[in-house]
Amino acid sequence: METDTNIQVPVRYKVSISKEELATLPIASYPGRIVMVDSDEDVINAVDTLRKETVIGFDTETKPSFKRGRSNNVALLQLSTHETCFLFRLNHIGLHDRVRSLLEDSNILKIGVSIHDDFHNLRKLYNLEPAGFIDLQSYVKDFEIADNSLARIYAILFGRRISKGQRLTNWEANHLTNHQQEYASLDAYACIQIYDLLTSQGFNPAQSPYYRPVEDK
């Protein structure tokens, strides 16, 4: 039986930014207000504000461990509105019932990246059943974006680079530096920015400078 070698296989495309392209972009900065939450009174005020929102950005930070087989607990929970990011210091105050209720409220949309990892780490410490979450790693696939890290997705859509210089710092420190606070806040706020752009303005993959053929393996 002869094989038709002239059959044209349609070329598939994806949107993906390389490490080299990412490095050339200008640094993104956090434009909003930052509120540290490390007391019961702070929690009440923060959650009251967050419950007025329909969409919230979500992220967590954990002190890195440089010893094989050892991991640390989640130290910081970031919940952001369009104007303010609240930094809940879980290593100081734990997961307050009001915060747990917010994370389990399906009526308030929470946007994050790789949220299953965050849930896994939070559940090591707390009884939690998250609801109302969207994971951008899956969401962006509908727009032919193949990259799944927050930094790369953000770079593709906004042409700016989220610096990762603070990622491996001590998130359990008694005092978080301004750089740490801004880094943590931007990660949560960026999730809202990405979601807003894709749902309101849309994104045409073919018009992206990072639209390229997929190589079949």
C-alpha positions as CSV (number, residue, x, y, z in Angstrom):
1,M,0.0,0.0,0.0
2,E,1.5,3.4,-1.0
3,T,1.6,6.3,1.3
4,D,0.6,9.7,-0.1
5,T,3.6,11.9,0.8
6,N,2.0,15.0,-0.6
7,I,-0.6,15.3,2.2
8,Q,-0.3,18.8,3.7
9,V,-0.4,18.8,7.5
10,P,-1.8,22.0,8.8
11,V,0.6,24.1,10.8
12,R,-0.4,24.9,14.4
13,Y,0.6,28.0,16.2
14,K,1.0,29.0,19.8
15,V,2.0,32.1,21.8
16,S,5.2,31.7,23.8
17,I,7.9,34.1,24.9
18,S,11.5,32.9,25.2
19,K,13.8,33.5,28.2
20,E,15.9,35.8,26.1
21,E,12.9,37.9,24.9
22,L,11.6,38.1,28.5
23,A,14.9,39.5,29.7
24,T,14.7,42.5,27.3
25,L,11.4,43.8,28.6
26,P,11.1,46.7,31.0
27,I,10.4,45.9,34.7
28,A,6.8,46.0,35.8
29,S,5.9,47.9,39.1
30,Y,3.0,47.7,41.5
31,P,0.9,50.9,41.3
32,G,-1.5,50.3,44.2
33,R,-1.8,50.5,48.0
34,I,-0.3,47.8,50.2
35,V,-1.9,46.9,53.6
36,M,-0.1,44.5,56.0
37,V,-2.5,42.3,57.9
38,D,-1.1,40.9,61.1
39,S,-3.9,41.3,63.7
40,D,-7.5,40.2,64.2
41,E,-8.6,43.8,63.8
42,D,-6.6,44.1,60.5
43,V,-8.3,40.9,59.3
44,I,-11.8,42.2,59.9
45,N,-11.1,45.5,58.1
46,A,-9.4,43.7,55.2
47,V,-12.1,41.1,54.6
48,D,-14.8,43.7,54.8
49,T,-13.1,45.5,52.0
50,L,-12.5,42.4,49.9
51,R,-16.1,41.2,50.2
52,K,-17.2,44.3,48.3
53,E,-15.3,43.1,45.3
54,T,-16.5,40.7,42.6
55,V,-12.9,39.7,41.5
56,I,-9.8,39.3,43.7
57,G,-6.2,38.5,42.8
58,F,-4.7,35.6,44.8
59,D,-1.2,34.3,45.6
60,T,0.9,33.0,48.4
61,E,4.6,33.1,49.4
62,T,6.7,30.6,51.3
63,K,10.2,30.9,52.8
64,P,12.5,28.9,50.6
65,S,14.2,25.8,51.9
66,F,17.7,25.0,50.7
67,K,17.8,21.6,52.5
68,R,16.8,18.5,50.6
69,G,13.6,16.9,51.9
70,R,12.6,19.9,54.0
71,S,9.9,22.5,53.2
72,N,8.5,25.4,55.0
73,N,4.9,26.4,55.6
74,V,3.0,29.2,53.7
75,A,4.0,32.5,55.4
76,L,2.0,35.0,53.4
77,L,-1.3,35.2,51.6
78,Q,-1.9,38.0,49.2
79,L,-5.4,39.0,48.2
80,S,-5.7,42.0,45.9
81,T,-8.4,44.3,44.6
82,H,-7.9,46.7,41.7
83,E,-6.6,49.4,44.2
84,T,-5.2,47.6,47.3
85,C,-3.3,44.4,48.0
86,F,-3.7,42.9,51.5
87,L,-0.8,40.9,52.8
88,F,-2.0,38.4,55.4
89,R,1.0,37.2,57.5
90,L,-0.1,33.6,58.1
91,N,3.0,32.8,60.0
92,H,2.0,35.4,62.6
93,I,-1.8,35.1,62.8
94,G,-2.7,31.9,61.0
95,L,-5.7,31.5,58.7
96,H,-8.6,33.5,60.3
97,D,-12.1,32.1,60.0
98,R,-13.1,35.2,58.1
99,V,-10.4,34.7,55.5
100,R,-11.2,31.0,55.2
101,S,-14.9,31.9,54.6
102,L,-13.8,34.3,51.9
103,L,-11.6,31.7,50.2
104,E,-14.5,29.2,50.3
105,D,-17.1,31.7,48.9
106,S,-18.1,30.7,45.4
107,N,-19.8,34.1,44.8
108,I,-16.5,36.0,44.9
109,L,-14.1,35.2,42.0
110,K,-10.5,34.6,42.9
111,I,-7.8,34.6,40.2
112,G,-4.5,32.9,40.6
113,V,-1.8,30.9,38.9
114,S,-0.9,27.3,39.7
115,I,-3.5,27.5,42.5
116,H,-3.5,23.8,43.2
117,D,0.0,24.1,44.5
118,D,-1.1,26.9,46.8
119,F,-4.1,24.9,48.0
120,H,-1.9,21.8,48.7
121,N,0.4,23.9,50.8
122,L,-2.4,25.7,52.7
123,R,-4.2,22.4,53.4
124,K,-1.1,21.1,55.2
125,L,-2.0,23.6,57.9
126,Y,-5.7,24.4,57.6
127,N,-9.0,22.7,56.9
128,L,-9.9,24.5,53.7
129,E,-12.2,23.9,50.7
130,P,-11.5,26.7,48.2
131,A,-14.3,27.8,45.8
132,G,-14.8,30.4,43.2
133,F,-11.2,30.2,41.8
134,I,-9.9,30.5,38.2
135,D,-6.4,29.2,37.4
136,L,-4.9,31.4,34.7
137,Q,-2.6,28.5,33.6
138,S,-5.7,26.8,32.2
139,Y,-7.6,29.9,31.3
140,V,-5.0,31.3,28.9
141,K,-5.0,28.2,26.8
142,D,-8.2,29.3,25.2
143,F,-6.2,32.2,23.8
144,E,-3.4,29.9,22.4
145,I,-1.0,31.0,25.1
146,A,1.2,28.1,25.8
147,D,3.3,29.5,28.6
148,N,2.0,28.9,32.1
149,S,4.0,31.0,34.5
150,L,2.7,34.3,35.7
151,A,5.8,36.2,34.6
152,R,5.6,34.9,31.0
153,I,1.8,35.3,30.7
154,Y,2.1,38.9,32.0
155,A,5.0,39.7,29.6
156,I,3.1,38.4,26.6
157,L,0.0,40.5,27.4
158,F,1.6,43.7,28.8
159,G,5.1,43.8,27.4
160,R,6.6,44.1,30.9
161,R,8.7,41.8,33.1
162,I,7.8,40.8,36.6
163,S,11.1,40.7,38.5
164,K,11.6,37.5,40.5
165,G,14.5,38.9,42.6
166,Q,12.5,38.7,45.8
167,R,11.1,35.2,45.3
168,L,13.7,33.4,47.3
169,T,13.8,35.8,50.2
170,N,12.8,35.2,53.8
171,W,9.0,35.5,53.9
172,E,9.0,34.6,57.6
173,A,11.1,37.7,58.6
174,N,9.7,39.9,61.4
175,H,9.6,42.8,58.9
176,L,9.0,42.4,55.2
177,T,11.0,44.9,53.2
178,N,9.4,47.3,50.8
179,H,10.8,45.3,47.9
180,Q,9.2,42.1,49.3
181,Q,5.8,43.8,49.8
182,E,5.8,45.2,46.3
183,Y,6.8,41.9,44.8
184,A,4.1,40.0,46.6
185,S,1.5,42.6,45.8
186,L,2.3,42.7,42.1
187,D,2.0,38.9,41.8
188,A,-1.6,39.0,43.1
189,Y,-2.5,42.3,41.3
190,A,-1.2,41.0,38.0
191,C,-3.7,38.1,38.1
192,I,-6.5,40.6,38.1
193,Q,-4.9,42.6,35.2
194,I,-4.5,39.5,33.1
195,Y,-8.1,38.3,33.7
196,D,-9.5,41.8,33.1
197,L,-7.7,42.1,29.8
198,L,-8.7,38.7,28.5
199,T,-12.4,39.0,29.5
200,S,-13.0,42.7,28.6
201,Q,-10.6,43.6,25.7
202,G,-9.8,40.1,24.5
203,F,-6.5,38.9,22.9
204,N,-5.8,38.0,19.3
205,P,-3.0,35.5,19.3
206,A,-2.1,36.1,15.7
207,Q,-1.3,39.7,16.4
208,S,1.2,38.9,19.1
209,P,4.9,39.2,18.3
210,Y,5.3,35.9,20.2
211,Y,3.0,33.9,17.9
212,R,5.0,31.1,16.4
213,P,4.6,27.6,14.9
214,V,4.3,24.6,17.1
215,E,7.0,22.0,16.4
216,D,5.4,18.5,16.5
217,K,7.6,15.9,18.3
